[in-house]
Amino acid sequence: MARRLHCPTTIVTGIWVEVANGQELKCDSMCKNFQWGMQQQAFQAEQQQWNALRSLLKQYEDVFQEPKGLPPQRIHDHRIPIKPGSQPVNARPYRYASMQKTVIEDMVRDMLMSRVIQNSFGPYASLVVLVKKKDNTWGMCIDYRSLNNIIVKDKFFIPLIEKLLEELGAGVQTDPKKVIAVQSWSIPQNWIMEAQHAFGVLKQALVNAPVLSLSKFSKIFIVKTDASGEGIGAVLMQEGHPIAYISKALSAKNMGLSAYEEMLAILFAVKQIAARFYLSSSLYLAARSVTTIWEASSRWRPFWSYCYWQMKNKYENVASPGSLQPLPHPQGIFTDITMDFIDGLPKSQGRTVIMVVVDRLTKYAHFIGLTHPYTAKSMAQLFLDHVFKFHGLPNTIVSDKDAIFTNQFW
């Protein structure tokens, strides 16, 4: 278009333009200071960004140059350690089309001439795959999957922040400039008094002593846990000061728990914090777990005694409760149903679980396929879509004590 309009152009390299259909086109020339009009409005192409990019490429042009030759030898040259007893990988090459075979030979010849590769008489050989690029040229990919299966994986030590702080000891402190910046934060004037107070308390907590202290293995560790209906958390402390803290949101299955949330929090804390600080769970933690569960269950016990359905469905905690009693005989079709899940099935159309709803009178059943994860809310929606719209709301639903069925959502 620029040439047809006889606009002055400059030869450029390394510039791509994305057009309206998403395709990227390579540009070999550019029109500078181009001006045009549209709907009585004048426009001009900006050149400032291109000039800055061109200056940056010029400054680091050695980085973008095509490599010439192999890297220089160093004290520790790269090598690929092979597992003992492994046989060399020597894959038979693919049968390429004549055009692709020519492309591979040209690319190998160019790399040999530029000395980025060299001839080898080793017993190893991996497959070559050609991949089409956006500019319709070919790119060479080497299939090293077979080789990766027999090499010894490198394992690099990743230092933890806690370990680095222990090594530094008392030399860790907050940047004074950061403290001054926090102290100078202005409180928004449109906040209510409670928000302003909370903002001030937060500022004081940030600029005072460090929030977390360093652990000292010569002193006693104390783990404090807490749990709610949606999450659990724990704090590792020494002498009343926090050292580490962790938290986790409860899954849909665990959200159906009640008193056992506290026990779940303690087990989570012992597993995570003990592994991080190389601690072992002591008898104190075990005893504290029992005490915490008893305290949590005591908070719920007064509510259980007033709940009719809880007392009716509560099982007897005795060794011999007696003979099982039959359920009342249903009086109508789909007035009394049972619900359960068949899990662990082979995948069929992406589904591995079947929700089974059976009418106790006619034994007519609905089989509803679903996938993990599923919640009480999603189950209720499936029940409305596949059962309720055909049969209405039943009088009774018999199920096991799965958290999906005992969830408060129902």
N, C-alpha and C positions, 0 to 999 in steps of 0.2 A: 504494500500500500504506500509506504514512504517513497519507494522508487517511482511508483506511478504518479505520485504528486510532485515528483522532482524535489523532494526535501533533502537537504544536506545530511549525510549520515557519516558515522565514524565506526570503524571496524572495532569490535569488542569480542572478548572470549569469556567463557564461563558464566554466561547469563542465560537464565531460563525464564520463560513467561508462561503463566497458567492462564488459559483462555476460558471462555464461559462454560464449555462442556467439561471442564476439569482436566483436559489434556495439557501437558507441559510441552512447550516448543522451545527449541534451542535457538538463540539469537546470535547472528554473526555480525550485526551492525546495529547502531542506535542513532536515533535522531535527537539531537540536543535542542533544548529550549523550544520545543514544539508548542505552538499555540493553535487553538481551534475554538470555534463558537458553537453553542448549542442552545436553542430556545432563548435567544437574545442574551446569553450569558457567555463570557469569555473565560477560557481555561488555559493554563500553561503547565507543562510537565515540569515537576521539580527535579532538579539535578543534584541537590545538596546531598541526598542520601547516597546516590550513586557515586559521587565524588568521595564521600567518606569511606564507602566500601572499597573503592578502588585504591584509596590511600592505605587502607588496612591491608589489603592483599599485597600491595607493593612493599609494605614494611616487613611482612612475613612471607615473602615469596619463596624463600628457601623451604618453608614448611610444605608448600603446595606443589613443589616440583616433583616430577616423576622420579621414583627411586632409581638409582644407577648402581648396580652391584649389590652384593650381599653385605649385611652389617659387619662391622669390624670385629675381630676376635677380642674377647674380653676374658677376665679372670675366670668367670663362671659362664661358659657357653651353654646355650639351650640344649637340652637333651630330653628324650622321652623314655622314662623308665618303664620297662615291660615286666609284667608279672612273671615270676619264675615258672618255667615249664610251658609257657605259651608258644604256640606256633605262629610264625610270621603270617600276616594278613596279605594275601596275594589274590585279589579279586579279578575275575575275568572281566575284561572291558565290555561295555554295552555295544550292541550293533547300531551304530549311528547312521543317520542318513548321510548321503554323500555331501550335502551342503554343510551339515554340522561337523562332519569329519574334517572338512577343509577349514572351517572356522577354528576348531581345536588345534590343528596343525599350525595355523598362522599365529595363534596366541602363544603357543609353546615356543615357536621360533622367535617371536618378538621378545619373550621373557628371557630366552637364552642369549639373545643379542644384547639385551640390557643388563645381563648378568645378575638378575634377581633370583634365578634358579640355575642349577648346574646339573650336568648328567650324573646319574647315580646307577650303580650296579647292585644295589641292595635287594634283598628278597621281598621287600614290602611294595605293595601296589594297591591303590584305592581307586574307586570309580570316579569318573568325571561326569558332571551333569551341567548342561548349558541352560541358562535361565535368561529369558527375554527381558530386557530393560525397557524403561519408558520411552527412551529415544530409539527403540527398535534395534538396538545393538545387543550383542550377546555378552553375558557374563559367565565366567567359569566358577563352578562350585565343586568342591571336593567332598565326597561322601566318606567321612572318617568315622562313621558309627561303629564299624567292625573293629577299627583300631582302638577306639575309645573303650571298648569292652575289655581289652587286655592290658591297658596301661595302668600304672599305679597312680591313683589320684593324689594330687598335692593337697596338703592340709596346712593352711596358714592360720596362725594363732590370731584371733580377733580379740584385742584387749577390751575389757569392760570398763565403763566409766568408774565403777566402784573400785576396781583394782588400781586404776590410775590414781585415783584420789588417795588410796591407802599408801601408794608409793610416794606421792608428793607430801603426805602428812599435813603439817600445819602451814605449808606454803600456799594453800589454796585460799583465795579471798576474792571478794567481789570487786569489780572495777569501780573505783570511786566516781568516775564520770557517769556510770550507769546509776549509781545511788543518787547522785545529784539530779539526774534526769527524772528519776521516779519521784523524788521529793518535790520537784517543780511542776509536776502534773497539776493542771488546774481542774477544779471540780465543776462540772456543768451546772449552770445556774437553774436549769429547768428540772432538776432532780428533786424528788421529795426528800424529807429529812432522813428517812431510813436508808435510802440509797446513798446519800452523802456520807452517812455514818459508816456504812459498809465499805464505801470507797476509801475512806480514811483509814479504817482498820486494815484493809488490804495493802495500802501504801506502807503502813508501819511494819507489817509482816515482811514486806519485801526489802525494806532498807535496814532492818535490824539484823540480829544474828542469823547465820545461815539456817535455811529451813531444814536441811538434812545434815547430820553430823557424821563423822567417820566412826566406823565400828572398831571396838576394842575387844579382842577375844579373851582378855583376862577378866572381863566383867560379864554380868548376867544379861542374857537376851530375854526380852519379853515380847510376846506376840499378842496384839490386840486385834480382834476380828469383829465384824459386824455384817449383818445381812438384812436385806429388804426383799420386797416382792419382786424386784427387777434386777438386783445385782448383789454381789458380795465384795468385801474388801478387807484388807488386813494391813497393819502397820507394825513394823519391827522397831523396837525401842530399846534404849539403854539409858538408865538414870533419868527417865522421863522425857528424853529427847528422841525424836524420830530419826531412824537411820535409813529405812527404805519403806516404800509402800507399794501395794499392788491392788488392783481392782479388776473385776470381770463382770460382764453382763450375763445374766442367767439365760440359758436356752429355753425354748418353749416347753421342753420336758421338765426341766428343773423349776420353772416358774409355778408349777402345780404343787410344789412342796410347801410345807408350813413350818413345823418345828425343826425339821431337818435342814433348813437353810443355814442355821448356825453351824451345824456339823459340817456341812459342805464348805462353808467359809473357812473353817479350821483346817480341814484336810487340804484345801487349796493353798492356804497360807503355809502349811508345813512343807508341802511339796515344792512350791515355788521359792519361798525365802530360804528354806534349808538348802536347796540345791544351789542357790546363788551365793550363799555365805558358807557353804560346806558345814552346815550344822546338822545335828541328828535330832529326831523327835524324842523328847524325854518323857518320863512318866508324868511330869508336871503338865505337859501339853495334853496327854491322854486323860488325866484326871480333870483338867479344865474343860475338855471336850464334853465329858459326861455332865459336868455341872452346867455348862452353857446350854446343852440340849434340855436339861430338866427345867432350867429357868425359862427357856423359850416356850416349851410345851405348857408351862404353868400360865403363861400369859394368854394362851388360847383356850385353856380348860374351861374358864367361866362361860365362854361363848358356846362351847360344845353342848353344855347342859341345857341350853335354851333352844338348840336347833333340833327340830323334830326329825328331819330327814337324816341328820348326822347320827342321832341316837338310834334311829331305826336301822340304818345301813351299817352301823359300826359292828365289826365282828367281835365275837366273844374271845377274850384272851385267856382261854382255858385249854387244858390238854385234851379233854374229851367233851366237846360241846354237845354231843348227842347226835341222833340221826338227822340227816338233811330233810328239810321240810319242802314239799313241792310248792311251786309258785301258783298263785290263784289262776283258775281257768279263765282264759280270755273270753270276753263276751261279744266281740265283734272283729271284723276284718281290719287289720292294721290299727287296732286300738292298743295293742300290747306288742312291742317289738323287742328284738335283741340286736346289739351292735358289737362288732369286733373287727380286728384287722388280721389279715394274712400277710405276713412280712417275709422278706428274704427270698422272694421269687426271682426266677430269671427275668431279665429285662425284656419287656415286650412293648414296643412303641414308646420307649423311654420310661415305662412305669414298672415298678418292682413291688408295689403294695396294692392289696385289694381290700377295700372297705366293704364289709358284708352286713347288710341290714335284712333281717328275717322276720316275717310276721309269725307270731307264735301260734296262731290259729290255723292258717292255711299253709304255713311253711313256704309261702311265696317269698322270694328273696330278690334283693337288688345287689348287684356286684359293681362297685365303683372303683376304677383304677386310678391310682395317684402315685406321686413321687415324693421322695424326701427333699426338703423338710416340710412337714405339715404341722399345723397348729390347731388349737381348739376352734379358733375363728374360721379357718379355712374348712375344717370339718363341718362346722355348722352351716357354712354356705353350701357345701356339697349336699348336705342333708336337705336343705331347702330346695335345691335344684333337682334332686333325683328322687326324693321321697315325699316331702311335704306337699309339693305342687300336685302330686297324684292322689295322696291318701289323707292329707291333712295332718294335724298334730296328734300324736298318740297320747294315750293316758299314762302309760308307763314305758320306760326304756331300761332294759336289763343289759348291763355291761360289766366288765371287770374294773379293777381300780387303776386302770391306766390314767396317767396324768391328763391325757387328752379329754377323757370323759369326766374326770373329777375336777377339771379346771373351773374356776369361778365364773368363767365366761358363759357356761351353760346355765 
